[in-house]
Amino acid sequence: MSDDMRDRPVSGYFDGQEHRFPVRVYFEDTDLSGIVYHANYLRFMERARSDMLRLAGVDQRATMEAGDGAYAVVDLAIKYRMPARLDDDLLVISHVTGVRAASCAIHQRVMRGRDILTDADVTAALVAPNGRPMRQPRAWIETFKRLQTGDK
């Protein structure tokens, strides 16, 4: 792991418009061939998105516990380019690419050094307890817009 990654917080960090989230590949992440099982990239990206929102001030847990809804992935397009292997140091880079009343679009890349291993376009919508889409709080929309443009 590079020295600059060791000094970063567990929940990742922002670098301009991008949220950067370090991940190490453990044995449990791999399949019998020793490479990361394809579904585990989705887990890495989910963790990165959740921590990006937490760092930006979007309190998903409080909203969910209050019965006011939760985010759900409603669209996902993913491309696997190269495999990751046991003990690799990876970096999940997330960038907000669009904001709508009830949803947010995020592009994510899983990197090993300069190599893109996987990239995905994810749309998450805020859904009410009954499963129907609902408007995001205005403050969250403004937060996503700032993340999209890199304004602090």
Residue pairs with C-beta under 8 A, 6 or more apart in sequence:
1 22
1 24
1 89
2 89
5 22
5 89
5 91
8 20
8 22
11 21
11 51
11 54
11 55
12 19
12 20
12 21
12 22
12 48
12 51
12 52
12 55
12 92
13 19
13 20
13 55
14 20
14 55
16 150
17 95
17 96
17 147
17 148
17 149
17 150
18 93
18 94
18 95
19 48
19 51
19 52
19 55
19 93
19 94
19 95
19 147
20 91
20 92
20 93
21 44
21 47
21 48
21 51
21 52
21 91
21 92
21 93
21 94
22 89
22 90
22 91
22 92
23 44
23 47
23 48
23 89
23 90
23 91
23 92
23 110
24 87
24 88
24 89
24 90
25 36
25 84
25 85
25 86
25 87
25 88
25 90
26 86
27 86
29 36
29 37
29 40
29 84
29 86
30 36
30 37
30 85
30 86
31 37
34 85
34 86
35 83
35 84
35 85
36 83
36 84
36 85
36 88
38 80
41 78
41 80
41 84
41 110
41 117
41 118
41 120
42 76
42 78
42 120
44 90
44 92
44 110
45 92
45 94
45 108
45 110
45 120
45 122
47 92
48 92
48 94
48 108
49 94
49 106
49 108
49 122
49 124
50 60
52 94
52 106
52 147
53 60
54 60
56 143
56 144
56 146
56 147
57 139
57 143
58 140
58 143
60 70
60 71
63 69
63 70
63 137
64 70
67 129
68 128
69 126
69 127
69 128
69 129
69 134
70 126
70 127
71 124
71 125
71 126
71 127
72 124
72 125
72 127
73 122
73 123
73 124
74 103
74 123
74 124
74 125
74 133
75 121
75 122
75 123
76 120
76 121
76 122
76 123
77 120
77 121
78 118
78 119
78 120
79 118
79 119
79 120
80 117
80 118
81 115
81 116
81 117
81 118
81 119
82 112
82 115
82 116
82 117
83 117
84 90
84 110
84 112
84 117
88 112
89 112
90 110
90 111
90 112
90 117
91 110
91 111
91 112
92 108
92 109
92 110
92 111
93 108
93 109
93 111
94 106
94 107
94 108
95 106
95 107
95 108
95 147
95 148
96 104
96 105
96 106
96 144
96 147
96 148
97 105
97 106
97 107
97 121
97 148
98 104
98 105
98 123
98 148
99 105
99 141
99 144
99 145
99 148
101 135
101 136
101 141
102 125
102 126
102 133
102 134
102 135
102 136
103 123
103 124
103 125
103 126
103 133
103 136
104 123
104 124
104 136
104 144
105 121
105 122
105 123
106 121
106 122
106 123
106 124
107 119
107 120
107 121
107 122
108 119
108 120
108 121
108 122
109 116
109 118
109 119
109 120
110 116
110 117
110 118
110 119
111 117
125 133
126 133
126 134
126 135
126 136
127 133
127 134
128 134
136 144
145 151
146 152
